Amino acid sequence: MIRLKDKIIVYAFEHKKTILVWAVAIISGFMIFKGFMQIPQIRANKAEIAKLEEKIEYEKVRQKETDELMTQVDSDEYIEKVASEKLGLIKSNTKVFVDVSQEK
């Protein structure tokens, strides 16, 4: 009597192409299924990438503004402007005019 293991081996050799086709079909089907299951995650990642790209552009604009401000801070004109506007300081030898017509 032929053992079960030998029967399986004989069947496999006789139907090698059929088994190969089914194996490829099952593996392909599984891969397609996994691909469809990942579509929501792919969409979520694309949305997150878009948000991050917007943040990058915003930060680039802020960086440019900061660089421009840093170049202005080093100038004497900017220092004088800040001193007069925020601190109320004026240069010596500056004539100050006070409008007294509005006072009571």
C-alpha positions as semicolon CSV with decimal commas, in nm:
position;residue;x (nm);y (nm);z (nm)
1;M;0,000;0,000;0,000
2;I;0,127;0,345;-0,094
3;R;0,163;0,584;0,191
4;L;-0,022;0,916;0,196
5;K;0,304;1,113;0,171
6;D;0,394;0,930;-0,151
7;K;0,046;0,995;-0,294
8;I;0,082;1,366;-0,227
9;I;0,423;1,374;-0,396
10;V;0,293;1,189;-0,701
11;Y;-0,009;1,422;-0,723
12;A;0,219;1,728;-0,693
13;F;0,440;1,611;-0,978
14;E;0,143;1,533;-1,200
15;H;-0,033;1,864;-1,137
16;K;0,270;2,092;-1,098
17;K;0,141;2,363;-1,334
18;T;-0,206;2,372;-1,179
19;I;-0,064;2,402;-0,830
20;L;0,171;2,678;-0,944
21;V;-0,114;2,872;-1,107
22;W;-0,327;2,847;-0,793
23;A;-0,036;2,952;-0,572
24;V;0,032;3,258;-0,787
25;A;-0,341;3,342;-0,795
26;I;-0,374;3,317;-0,416
27;I;-0,062;3,523;-0,352
28;S;-0,170;3,786;-0,607
29;G;-0,517;3,803;-0,454
30;F;-0,370;3,850;-0,108
31;M;-0,143;4,128;-0,231
32;I;-0,432;4,307;-0,403
33;F;-0,643;4,275;-0,087
34;K;-0,363;4,422;0,126
35;G;-0,324;4,705;-0,124
36;F;-0,692;4,797;-0,096
37;M;-0,673;4,779;0,282
38;Q;-0,393;5,037;0,283
39;I;-0,574;5,298;0,071
40;P;-0,722;5,485;0,373
41;Q;-0,379;5,503;0,536
42;I;-0,226;5,630;0,213
43;R;-0,490;5,904;0,189
44;A;-0,433;6,004;0,551
45;N;-0,058;6,022;0,492
46;K;-0,108;6,238;0,182
47;A;-0,326;6,478;0,382
48;E;-0,064;6,496;0,655
49;I;0,208;6,559;0,397
50;A;0,003;6,847;0,254
51;K;-0,038;7,000;0,602
52;L;0,332;6,968;0,671
53;E;0,421;7,127;0,338
54;E;0,196;7,423;0,426
55;K;0,373;7,455;0,761
56;I;0,710;7,442;0,588
57;E;0,609;7,725;0,354
58;Y;0,481;7,930;0,648
59;E;0,804;7,876;0,839
60;K;1,011;7,971;0,533
61;V;0,822;8,302;0,513
62;R;0,874;8,359;0,885
63;Q;1,242;8,280;0,852
64;K;1,275;8,530;0,568
65;E;1,101;8,798;0,773
66;T;1,323;8,721;1,071
67;D;1,636;8,745;0,858
68;E;1,522;9,081;0,720
69;L;1,451;9,206;1,072
70;M;1,793;9,092;1,190
71;T;1,960;9,295;0,914
72;Q;1,749;9,599;1,013
73;V;1,831;9,566;1,383
74;D;2,198;9,622;1,314
75;S;2,135;9,959;1,146
76;D;2,153;10,289;1,330
77;E;1,825;10,408;1,177
78;Y;1,635;10,117;1,329
79;I;1,790;10,172;1,671
80;E;1,695;10,541;1,660
81;K;1,342;10,458;1,550
82;V;1,288;10,209;1,831
83;A;1,443;10,443;2,087
84;S;1,213;10,727;1,989
85;E;0,891;10,525;1,943
86;K;0,911;10,281;2,231
87;L;1,131;10,455;2,484
88;G;1,050;10,818;2,405
89;L;1,417;10,907;2,369
90;I;1,544;11,171;2,132
91;K;1,885;11,274;2,003
92;S;2,062;11,563;2,160
93;N;2,039;11,885;1,958
94;T;1,693;11,783;1,836
95;K;1,424;12,046;1,834
96;V;1,100;11,930;1,993
97;F;0,773;12,100;1,911
98;V;0,483;12,066;2,149
99;D;0,132;12,140;2,026
100;V;-0,029;12,345;2,299
101;S;-0,340;12,439;2,107
102;Q;-0,519;12,120;2,214
103;E;-0,445;12,159;2,584
104;K;-0,698;12,317;2,820
